[in-house]
Amino acid sequence: MTAPILILTEVALGPAERTAVSELVEGIDAPLEVLVPSGRKRRLVVDFLDHLSMLEFGKAFEELSSKSDPAAERAVAETALNGSLAALEGLGAGTTGSLVEGDPVAALAERAGASGATQAVVVTLPHAVEDTFHTDWANQAQRKLGIPVLHLYAGTGFIGDS
């Protein structure tokens, strides 16, 4: 059996991600495994600057005053996982997925080691601060895993530079 391709995403995958993943698995019979973090640690300053850089002024100030609700965060993560599994249905040698707690990159690394994965895909929204300073999940994963990591920006089909 071919080693799985791991997919770490912070949002539900859609048609653009399905296209990219289908091209990735073309000609190989690799299983796909989706990981969605639940209950991420908030980084107020970084999130605030990200929203400002994207000219999302209302969201920037809304984030400063919002409270963390673990049950709501888990529900959002479950929705993203179910949507992602539906979006990837029929690709590769089957698709599975799970929610991960704590550091998403550490969870990806742990899963890569346990499964023998030789490729990973990281799907994120644009994060100007992290992308600029190469501290985004894809860059962290590239350094930590030692396997190829494809960084996709959710909903755009645009490939980041990890």
N, C-alpha and C positions, 0 to 999 in steps of 0.2 A: 504494500500500500504506500502511496505517495505521502510525504509529510504534509501536515495541514498548513494552510495559509491563515495566519491570525489577523483579525481585523479589530482594532481598537477604535471606537467611535464615541463622540460625546453627543451625537444627535442621530436621529433615525436616518438610515441610508435611503437614498432615492434613486431615480433613474440614472443620473450622472454617475453615481458610485457603482450601480449595477453594470453599466457599460464598461467602466474601468476595470472592475473585478472580472467581468466575463472575458475581457482581453487578456487579463493576467492568467486565467486558468485555461485559456484556449489551448487545446492539444494535450493537456495533462488532466489527470483524474484526481485532483487534490481536494480533500475535504476543507471546508471553510469553517472557521470558528470565530464568532463575533463576541467581543468583550465590551460591555458598557459599564462605566463607573457609576456607582451610586453614592451620593453624599460626598461630593468633592469638597475639599477645604476651600473656603473663600479667600481670595487675595484682593482685598478691597481696593488698594491703591492701583494695582495692576489692572484689575477689571475696570476701574474708573477711567484710567488712561486709555485702555483699549476702546471703550465706548466713545470717549472724546475724539480719539484719532479717527474713528469711523463716522464722526459727526452725528453721533447718537446722543445728543445732549440730555434729553429726557431720561433715557435709559441709564445714563451715567449717574445722575443724581438719584434716580429710583433705586439703583443698586446700593447706594450708601445707606439708605434708610430701611431696606428690606431685611427681614429676619429669616434665619435658616429654619426650614421645616423638614425634618428628616423623612416623614411620611410622604410629603409632597414630592421631595427629591427622588425618593424611591419609585413613586408612581410615574414620574417623568422618565426615569431610567428604564423602567419596565416597558413603557410605551415605545421608547426609542429602540429597545431590544426587539420587541415584537414587530415593529415596523421594518427594522433591518432584516430580520429573518424572512419576512414576507417579500422584501425587495430582492433578496438573493435566492429565493426559492428556485430550484431547478438548476442551479449552477454547481459546477464541480461535482464532487462525490458526496454531496450532502452538506447541509449547513446546520450547525448547532450554535448555541450561544449561552452566555451567562452574564449575570451582574457581578461586578467586582467591587470590593470595598478597599478603602485606603488609597494608596498611591497607584494610579492606573498604569504607569510605566513599570513599576515593580511587579504588578500583577501580570502584565504582558510578558516581562522577562521570565517570571516564574513559569508561566504557561508554556512559553517557548522552550524552556529547558526541559520541562516534563513531557512535551509532545514531540520534540525533535523538529519543530518548525524551522523551515529554511527561508521563509519570507514573512514579512508583516506589512500591513497597510494601516496607516493612522489617518483617521478622518476627523477633521476639526473645523470649526468656524475660524475665520481669520482672527488672529490675535496679534495686533500690531506690535506690542511690546515684546512678547515672547518670540515672535517670528523674526523681528529685527535683531534681537540678541541671541538667537538660536537656543532658546531655553524652552521651546515648545515641545510637546510630547514626541513628535517625530524625531527631532534632533536628539532628545534624551534617549529615545529607544535605539536610535542608530548607534550612539556611543555605548549603550549598555548591552545590547543584544549581540552585536557583531554579525548581524545578518542584514540583507537588503531590506530597507524600510521605505515604502512608497507613502508620501504625504499628500493627501487629497484635501482640498478645501470643499467642505460640504456644499452640495447643490450647484457647484460651478464647473466641475470637470477640470478645474485648474490644479496642476501638480505643484506642490511647494518644493522648496530646496532643503532636503534633510541630509 
